[in-house]
Amino acid sequence: MKRNEKILVILNPSSGIVSKDIATAVIFRKLRKHFDTVSIINSNSPEHGYEITKNALDQFDVITAFGGDGTVNSIASALVDQDKVLGVLPGGSGNGLVRNLYIPLSWRRALDVLIHGKDVYIDAGMINDRFFLNVAGIGLDGLISKRFNLESKTRGIVPYIYYGLRGFIEMPTFRVQINLGDIEFQDEILIVAFANFKQYGGNAIIAPFASPDDKLLDMCILNKFKLISASFNIQKLFTGNIHKLPFYKSYKFDSVSIKSLDREIPSTIDGEYGGKDEFEYTIKVLPHKIKIRIPV
C-alpha cells in the first residue's frame, strides 16, 4: 500500500534504542516503499524535539516520535490543534502510550502501524501550562521522577525501580485542598495521578476506567498505606484491580484545581519530572486534540 504522505521520524538517540545507525537504515529502507517522502532527524532534548516538530508542520503529514513517553510528549505538544498525524515508535523503558494503544513494543513491528494503521483523534490533558498525553501526577510520582531525572547517571527501568522503592519506603504525604467544582475536600495524599489512559507503562494500571476519547480525565488518589500489608496486594496494580484497594479512590473530571496546604509538591508529566515543584496545580482535559496513528 502506498500512502500519499510525507513522513518525518524524530529519533531520541539516548532513549535506549540499540543502535541509532541501524535503526535509521531499517526505518528509511522500509518506509520509503510506502511514503512519498521519508526524513529522519535526531533530537537532542525534549525542547529540541518540540522545535523540530514546529518547524516541520508545513512540510510533513505524519510526524513520528521514536523514543520513550517523554519524547512522545515533546513532539505531541507541538501537534495540538494541528491537522497532522502523530506516529509512535517505542524506544523507551515503560512505553506507556504504546502499550495503551496496542502498538507493538518492537519498533520494527511498529513500523507496520505507520504503514497500515488508521488515524483517530484522542483527548489530551493540561497540567498548569504543560501538555500531557498519557498520565501526569503529583506527590510521590513527581518525587520519583525528580530524583530519577536529576540524580540518576543512567536511563532505563532499573534505576527507576530503585528510586520508586526508595520513595515507597519513605512514603512522603502532602496535605491538599481539591476542588472539582461540585465537590471540594481536603485530603492527605501520597499520589494524585491524572490519567488520560489506563496505565503508566510496564502494565502498571493506575486508572482502570480511563478512556482517551470520553472528553474526561480520571483523577486517581492514593493515600498513605502500611507497606507490609499493601505488598500482598501489589498485583492489583498489574491486573486492573487497583480500585479495589481501600487506600485508592478515583473521580472523572474535566477540570480540577489542587492547592497544597503545607509545602510545594513535585510533579511528573508523561514519565518526566515537571521541572519545578508547585503549591498549586490546575488540570483540565483537552477533548479530541491529537490525531494519532494506531493499529487497525
C-alpha positions in Angstrom: 0.0 0.0 0.0 1.4 3.4 -1.0 0.4 6.3 1.2 0.3 9.7 -0.4 2.0 11.2 2.6 5.3 12.7 3.7 6.6 11.3 7.0 9.2 12.6 9.4 10.7 10.4 12.2 12.3 12.2 15.1 14.6 9.9 17.0 15.9 10.3 20.5 19.3 8.6 20.4 19.6 8.5 24.2 16.3 6.7 24.8 17.7 3.1 24.9 17.5 2.3 21.2 20.1 -0.4 20.4 21.8 1.5 17.6 20.6 4.7 16.0 22.6 3.9 12.8 20.9 0.5 12.4 17.5 1.9 13.3 17.9 4.8 10.8 18.8 2.4 8.0 16.0 0.0 8.7 13.4 2.7 9.0 14.4 4.5 5.9 14.6 1.3 3.8 11.1 0.2 4.9 9.2 3.4 4.9 10.4 4.7 1.6 8.5 1.9 -0.1 5.2 3.3 1.3 5.5 7.1 1.6 6.2 9.8 -0.8 8.9 11.4 1.4 10.8 9.9 4.4 13.1 12.0 6.6 14.8 11.1 9.9 16.4 13.5 12.3 17.9 13.2 15.8 16.5 15.1 18.7 19.0 16.3 21.4 16.3 17.1 24.1 12.6 17.5 24.6 12.8 21.1 23.7 14.7 20.3 20.5 12.1 17.7 19.6 9.3 20.3 20.1 11.2 22.8 17.9 11.8 20.3 15.1 8.1 19.4 15.1 7.0 23.0 14.9 9.4 23.7 12.0 8.2 20.6 10.2 4.5 21.3 10.2 4.4 22.8 6.8 6.5 20.0 5.2 5.1 16.7 6.6 1.8 14.9 7.1 3.0 12.4 9.7 5.4 13.2 12.4 6.7 10.2 14.3 8.3 10.1 17.8 10.9 7.4 18.2 11.7 7.1 21.9 10.0 7.0 25.3 7.0 8.7 26.7 9.0 11.9 27.3 10.0 12.0 23.6 6.4 11.4 22.5 5.2 14.2 24.8 7.6 16.8 23.4 6.5 16.0 19.8 2.8 15.7 20.5 2.8 19.0 22.4 3.6 20.7 19.0 0.8 18.9 17.3 -2.1 20.1 19.5 -4.8 21.6 17.2 -2.7 20.8 14.1 -4.2 18.7 11.3 -1.2 16.4 11.3 -0.8 12.8 12.4 1.3 11.7 15.4 3.1 8.4 14.8 4.9 6.5 17.6 7.8 4.0 17.5 8.6 2.6 21.0 12.1 3.3 22.2 11.8 3.9 26.0 11.6 1.8 29.1 8.0 1.8 30.2 6.4 2.7 26.8 3.1 3.6 28.5 1.5 5.2 25.5 2.3 2.4 23.0 1.0 -0.2 25.5 -2.2 1.7 25.9 -2.7 2.0 22.2 -1.7 -1.7 21.5 1.2 -0.6 19.3 3.8 -3.4 19.2 6.6 -3.0 21.7 9.1 -3.9 18.9 9.9 -0.7 16.9 10.5 -2.8 13.9 7.0 -4.3 14.1 5.5 -0.8 15.0 6.7 0.4 11.5 3.8 -1.6 10.1 1.4 0.6 12.1 2.8 3.7 10.4 2.2 2.0 7.0 -1.1 0.2 7.6 -2.7 1.9 10.6 -5.7 4.1 11.0 -5.9 7.7 12.3 -8.1 8.6 15.3 -8.5 11.7 17.5 -7.8 11.3 21.2 -8.1 13.6 24.2 -5.1 15.2 25.9 -4.6 16.9 29.3 -3.1 20.1 30.6 -1.4 20.4 34.0 -0.8 24.1 34.7 0.9 25.2 31.4 2.2 21.8 30.4 0.6 19.3 28.0 0.4 15.6 28.7 -0.9 12.7 26.6 -0.8 9.7 28.9 -0.6 10.3 32.7 0.5 13.2 34.8 0.8 13.2 38.6 1.8 15.0 41.8 3.2 13.7 45.1 5.3 10.6 45.3 5.1 10.2 41.5 6.7 13.5 41.0 9.3 12.9 43.6 10.4 9.7 42.0 10.6 11.3 38.6 12.5 14.3 40.0 15.1 12.1 41.7 15.4 9.9 38.6 15.9 12.8 36.2 18.2 14.8 38.5 20.3 12.1 40.3 20.4 9.0 38.1 23.6 8.6 36.0 21.8 6.1 33.6 18.4 5.7 32.0 16.3 2.6 31.9 13.9 0.7 34.1 16.4 -0.5 36.8 17.3 2.9 38.3 13.7 4.0 38.1 12.7 0.9 40.2 15.4 1.9 42.7 14.0 5.4 43.1 10.5 4.0 43.2 11.3 1.6 46.0 13.2 4.3 47.9 10.2 6.6 47.6 7.7 4.0 48.8 9.9 3.2 51.8 9.9 6.9 52.7 6.3 7.4 51.8 6.0 11.2 51.9 2.5 12.7 52.1 1.1 16.1 51.2 -2.0 17.8 52.7 -4.1 19.3 49.9 -7.3 21.1 49.1 -9.0 19.5 46.0 -11.7 21.4 44.1 -13.7 19.6 41.4 -16.3 22.3 41.0 -19.2 20.5 42.5 -17.0 18.7 45.1 -14.4 20.2 47.3 -12.5 18.4 50.1 -9.2 18.2 51.9 -7.0 15.1 51.8 -3.6 13.8 52.8 -2.3 12.3 49.6 0.6 10.1 48.7 -0.1 10.3 44.9 -2.6 12.0 42.8 -2.5 10.8 39.2 -4.4 12.4 36.3 -4.9 9.8 33.7 -6.0 10.0 30.0 -5.1 6.3 29.5 -5.3 3.4 31.9 -1.6 2.6 32.6 1.7 4.3 33.3 3.7 1.7 31.4 5.1 -1.7 32.1 1.4 -2.9 32.6 1.0 -0.8 35.8 -2.7 0.1 35.5 -3.3 3.2 37.7 -6.7 4.2 36.1 -8.7 1.0 35.1 -11.7 3.1 33.8 -9.8 5.8 31.9 -10.6 6.4 28.3 -8.7 8.7 25.8 -11.9 9.6 23.9 -14.5 10.3 26.6 -13.7 14.0 26.9 -12.8 13.4 30.6 -9.7 12.6 32.7 -9.5 10.3 35.7 -8.1 11.6 39.0 -6.7 8.7 41.0 -5.8 9.3 44.6 -3.6 7.0 46.7 -3.5 7.7 50.4 -0.7 6.5 52.7 -0.8 2.8 53.5 1.1 0.2 55.5 3.8 -1.0 53.2 3.9 -4.6 54.6 0.1 -5.2 54.2 0.0 -3.4 50.8 2.8 -5.6 49.4 0.4 -8.5 49.4 -2.0 -6.5 47.1 0.6 -5.0 44.7 -0.6 -7.4 42.0 -3.8 -5.4 41.8 -1.8 -2.6 40.1 -1.0 -5.1 37.3 -4.4 -6.8 37.0 -6.6 -3.7 36.6 -8.0 -4.0 40.1 -6.2 -1.2 42.0 -9.7 0.4 42.5 -10.4 -2.4 45.0 -7.8 -1.3 47.5 -9.0 0.7 50.5 -6.5 3.5 50.1 -7.4 4.2 46.5 -10.2 6.4 45.1 -10.9 8.0 41.7 -13.0 10.7 40.1 -13.9 11.6 36.5 -13.4 15.2 35.8 -13.0 17.9 33.1 -11.2 20.4 35.3 -9.7 20.2 38.8 -7.6 22.6 41.0 -5.4 21.3 43.8 -3.7 23.5 46.4 -1.0 22.3 48.8 -1.7 23.2 52.4 1.8 22.6 53.7 4.7 22.6 51.1 5.5 22.6 47.4 4.6 19.4 45.6 6.7 17.8 42.7 5.0 16.7 39.6 5.6 14.2 36.8 4.4 14.6 33.2 4.3 11.5 30.9 7.1 10.0 33.0 9.4 13.0 33.2 9.9 15.4 36.1 7.6 18.5 35.7 10.6 20.9 36.1 9.7 22.6 39.3 7.7 22.0 42.5 4.5 24.0 42.9 2.0 25.0 45.6 -1.0 24.9 43.2 -2.0 22.9 40.1 -4.8 23.2 37.7 -5.6 20.2 35.5 -8.0 20.1 32.6 -8.9 17.9 29.7 -8.4 18.9 26.1 -11.0 16.9 24.1 -10.0 15.3 20.8 -6.9 17.4 20.4 -4.4 15.0 18.8 -4.7 12.8 15.7 -2.6 9.6 16.2 -2.0 6.6 14.1 -2.9 3.3 15.7 -3.3 -0.4 14.7 -6.3 -1.3 12.6 
